[in-house]
């Protein structure tokens, strides 16, 4: 059983599957599809065994959006192992994901979309 990220989830902002993370003073994270995050969102990285870059697992920091599927995160990964998606894994394995946990703001701006399927 694998867990996939929903393109249009009920709760926004939502977790996204990570396809790559660079080794840089400000790591560049690429997601498998549009993340819909805003600059200033605080995100946590969850990197299971087998992906490399275990030093970044559970670290969190503010992000700066650079594209629809990319953002920089204020985590210095220059001395970390390289990130690598496993070539194969059991169906019960977890994907590496990024999870929004807050934002740098005195007023919430990113967590206001009500995506529930109720009629207006």
C-alpha positions as CSV (number, residue, x, y, z in Angstrom):
1,X,0.0,0.0,0.0
2,X,1.5,3.3,-1.0
3,X,0.3,6.8,0.0
4,X,0.1,9.3,-2.8
5,X,-0.3,13.1,-2.5
6,X,-3.6,14.4,-3.6
7,X,-3.5,17.1,-6.3
8,X,-6.6,18.8,-4.8
9,X,-6.6,17.9,-1.1
10,X,-9.2,18.9,1.5
11,X,-6.8,20.8,3.7
12,X,-4.6,23.6,2.3
13,X,-1.6,24.0,2.3
14,X,-1.0,20.3,1.9
15,X,2.0,17.9,2.0
16,X,3.8,17.3,-1.2
17,X,6.1,14.4,-2.3
18,X,9.8,15.5,-2.7
19,X,11.5,14.5,-6.0
20,X,14.9,16.2,-5.2
21,X,16.8,18.3,-2.7
22,X,20.1,20.0,-3.6
23,X,23.2,20.2,-1.5
24,X,23.4,24.0,-1.0
25,X,23.6,26.7,1.7
26,X,19.9,27.2,1.0
27,X,18.6,23.8,-0.2
28,X,16.4,23.8,-3.3
29,X,13.5,21.4,-2.9
30,X,11.6,20.1,-6.0
31,X,8.1,18.5,-5.6
32,X,6.5,16.0,-7.9
33,X,3.7,18.5,-8.8
34,X,2.7,22.1,-8.0
35,X,3.0,22.7,-4.3
36,X,0.8,25.9,-4.0
37,X,3.0,27.2,-1.1
38,X,3.6,30.9,-0.3
39,X,6.9,32.5,0.5
40,X,7.2,32.6,4.3
41,X,5.6,29.2,4.9
42,X,7.5,27.1,7.4
43,X,7.9,23.6,6.2
44,X,9.3,20.4,7.7
45,X,11.1,17.7,5.7
46,X,10.3,14.0,6.3
47,X,12.9,11.8,4.7
48,X,12.6,8.1,5.3
49,X,15.5,5.7,5.3
50,X,16.8,4.8,1.8
51,X,16.6,8.4,0.4
52,X,19.9,9.7,1.6
53,X,20.2,13.1,3.2
54,X,19.0,11.7,6.5
55,X,20.6,14.7,8.3
56,X,17.7,16.8,7.0
57,X,15.0,14.5,8.3
58,X,12.5,16.4,10.6
59,X,14.3,19.8,10.1
60,X,12.1,22.7,9.4
61,X,12.6,26.3,8.2
62,X,10.9,29.1,6.2
63,X,10.8,28.8,2.5
64,X,11.1,31.1,-0.5
65,X,9.0,30.0,-3.5
66,X,11.1,30.0,-6.7
67,X,8.7,28.2,-9.1
68,X,5.5,26.1,-9.2
69,X,7.3,22.9,-8.1
70,X,10.4,24.5,-6.5
71,X,11.4,26.5,-3.4
72,X,14.4,27.2,-1.3
73,X,14.4,26.3,2.3
74,X,16.7,27.9,4.9
75,X,18.5,24.7,5.7
76,X,22.3,24.4,4.9
77,X,22.6,21.0,3.3
78,X,26.2,21.5,1.9
79,X,27.6,18.9,4.3
80,X,24.7,16.4,4.1
81,X,24.6,13.2,2.1
82,X,23.2,13.6,-1.4
83,X,19.4,13.1,-1.7
84,X,18.5,10.1,-3.9
85,X,15.1,8.5,-4.6
86,X,15.4,4.7,-4.2
87,X,15.2,2.8,-7.5
88,X,12.7,0.4,-5.9
89,X,11.1,-0.1,-2.5
90,X,8.4,-2.2,-0.9
91,X,4.8,-1.0,-1.4
92,X,4.5,-0.2,2.3
93,X,7.4,2.3,2.2
94,X,6.9,6.0,2.7
95,X,7.7,8.7,0.3
96,X,9.9,11.7,1.2
97,X,7.5,14.6,1.8
98,X,7.5,18.2,2.8
99,X,4.8,19.3,5.2
100,X,3.8,22.9,5.9
101,X,3.6,23.6,9.7
102,X,3.2,27.4,10.0
103,X,4.1,30.7,8.4
104,X,6.1,33.8,9.1
105,X,3.3,36.3,9.4
106,X,1.3,38.2,12.0
107,X,-1.8,37.1,10.0
108,X,-2.5,33.8,8.4
109,X,-2.5,34.1,4.6
110,X,-1.7,30.6,3.3
111,X,-4.1,28.5,5.4
112,X,-7.4,30.1,4.5
113,X,-8.6,28.1,1.5
114,X,-11.6,26.0,2.5
115,X,-11.5,23.2,0.0
116,X,-14.3,21.1,1.4
117,X,-16.9,20.0,-1.1
118,X,-19.8,21.9,0.5
119,X,-22.0,24.0,-1.8
120,X,-21.7,27.8,-1.3
